[in-house]
Amino acid sequence: MTQGGGGEKSSFRWLDAARYAVAAAVTVLIMVVIVNAIKVVLRPDSLQLSVPGGAISAGRFKPPPEELLAVELNLRAHNPSGRVRMYYLDITAYLFDKSTPASASLTPDFDSVVYFNPKDIAVLQQETVDSFLALKLKKASLGPPYFDVLYNGSRVSDMTLRLDGNLVTEVTSELNKSRQASYYCEQLLVGGNSDDEAIKYRQDVICKQGRGLN
């Protein structure tokens, strides 16, 4: 009888151990699913930027007497995520010519033709917004060669716009993910008016994130 009772207790112990093992495995599986779900939420598709018409308009600002160059830029931002809001903050824009690779420059404020600060961009889930920027530049801020060319109505091709900023994804008001992000908008046409025939039918330039071709 004693031996029989011991065997029964041993069976119960094995059964309890098996139950604990199954419960532990289920717990681990649940944790893995939760962690992966959090990773998916925190790693959504990135913000997409483009320059409509692939052009930056620039021309003589009127009225005189002071020589000023009027520059207008439209940055189009699209948030492909259906889960999170996206913000592109503290942006600095650098305009490069073909003589200097935009992606390789460690001192873009020195190497670029001109640099400026577009306003912050906020985009809701699966929405697109246009961010317009208008500048009035003096000759000293742009440099005589490019200032004179654009001021007199000519255009400059194959320019690259480099954007450096802080990309924030907002899952909730208390859960954000932030990282530095650079975009390269290449083969831009600078000069003229957005209504000019040379610009009106140009394709949009999609800005590449990371290292550009230039």
N, C-alpha and C positions, 0 to 999 in steps of 0.2 A: 504493500500500500504506500509505504514511504517513497519507494522508487517511482511508482506511478505518479504521485503528487509532484515529485521533482521534475519529471518529464513534462508534466502539464505546465508548470511554472516556466520551464525553459522555452516551451513553445510560445507562451505569452510574451516572454522577453524578446524572442526573435520577431514576433509579430509587431511589438511596440517599436523595435529598432527599424523594421521595414517601414512602418508608418512615419517615423521621424525622418527617415531617409527620403521618402517620397515628398513629405512636407517641405524638407529643406530644398529638394530639387525644384519643386514648384515655386518656392520663394525666390530662388536664384533666377529662375526663368522669368518671373514677374519683374524682378529688378532689371534684368537685361532688357526686357521690352520697354520698361520705363526709361532707362538710360538712352536707348536707341531713339525713343520718341522725342526725348529732350534734345538729342543731337540733331534730329531732323528739324525741329522747330528753331533751334539756334543757328542752323546752317542752311538758310533758305537760298533761293536763287538770288544772285547779286543784283544791285541796282544797275540799270542799263541807261547809258547816256548817249546822246547823239546831237549833231549840229544840223538842223533843218537846212536843206539846200547846200550843205557842205561849204557854207560861205559866212564870212564876217564882213558886214558892210562898213565902209569907211569913206569919209569924204570931207570936204571943206565945211567947217562950221560957220554959219552966218548969224549975225552980221560981223564984219570986221570992226575995229582995226586989228585986234590981236589975232595972230594966226593960231587957230585951234583946229584939231582934227576930231571930228565926231565919229565915234566907233560904236557900233551896235552888234550885240551878240545874243543869240537865242540858244540856250541849252535846254534840250528836251530830255526829261528823266522819266523812265518807266519802271514801275515796281511789279515784277512778274509774280511775286509771292501772293498767295491767298491767305497767308497766316499772319504776316508781320507788317508793320509800318517801317519805312526806311527814311533815314535822314542823311544828307551829305552836308557836313558842317565844316566851318573854318577853312573854306576853300581858297586856295591861291592858284591863279591861272597864269601860265607862262606861254608866250607865243615865240616859237622857234622858227628860224629859216633852215634851209637845207645844209648850211655850213656846220651846224652843231646837232648831233644826235640828241633828241629830247630825252630819251630814256636813259642815256648814259651820263647825263649831266649831274654832277654832285653839287654844283653851285648854280642852280637855274636862274636865280635872280640876277646873276652876273652874265650868264651865257645867253639868256633869252633876249629877244628884240625888245620886249616890254612885258611887264607882269602887273597883275591887278587882282582884286579880291571880289569875285562874284558873291552874291548873297546866298545864304543857306537855302537848301532845298529840302522840302518835306513831301513825301509821296505816300498816300494811303495804299492799301492792298489792291493790287491789280488796277492801278490808275496811272495816268500819264499827266505830267504837268510841264508847262513851258516856263522857263525862268529867263526873263529878259534883263539885259544889262546895257546901259548906255554910258559911254565915257566921253569926256572932252580932254584930249591929250595935247600938251604943249610939245614943241619940238624937242626940248631937252629931255623929256620923258621917253621919247620913242627913238630919237637919233635922227640926224639930218637925212641920211639916204632914204630910209623908208618913209619918214615924214613927208619929204618933198614929193616922192613918187605918189603916195596916196592922196596928198593934199591937192595935187594937180590932176586928179581924176583917173590915174592909172591903177592897175591891180597887180598883186603879187600872188603867184601860185605856189603850190607845194609847201604850204606852211603847216606847222604842227602845233596844236594847242595841247599843252600838258596841264592836267588838273591834279593837284595834290590836296587831299582833304581827309576828314574823319568820317568814315561810314558807320552809321549806327543802325542796328536793327532792334526794334522795340516789340517784344512779344507781349508784354504787359507794361503798365506804368512803373512797375518795380523790377522788371527783368529786361535788361538791355545787354546787347553785345556790341562792342565798339572796336574798330580797327582802322589803321591807316590804309587808304586806298588811293591809287593813282590811275588816271585815265589818259589815253593818248588819242586825240582826234586828228587824224593825219590827212594830208593832201587837201588842205583847205584853201579856198580862194579868198583872199583878203582885198577889199577895196570895192568901190562902186556901191550901188543901192540895191536893196533886196528886190526892187521891181525891175531891175535891168534884165534884158533878155539873156545875157550871159549867165545870170544867176538863177533866174526864175525856174528854169527846167533842169537844174542840176539835182542829182540824187543826194539824199541825206547821207552824211558821214556818220557811221557807227563808231563810237569811241571804244577803243580796246582797253581792257583793264590789265594792268601789269606792264610788261615791257612792250613797247611799240615796235614798228618796223623801222622807224627813222633812227 
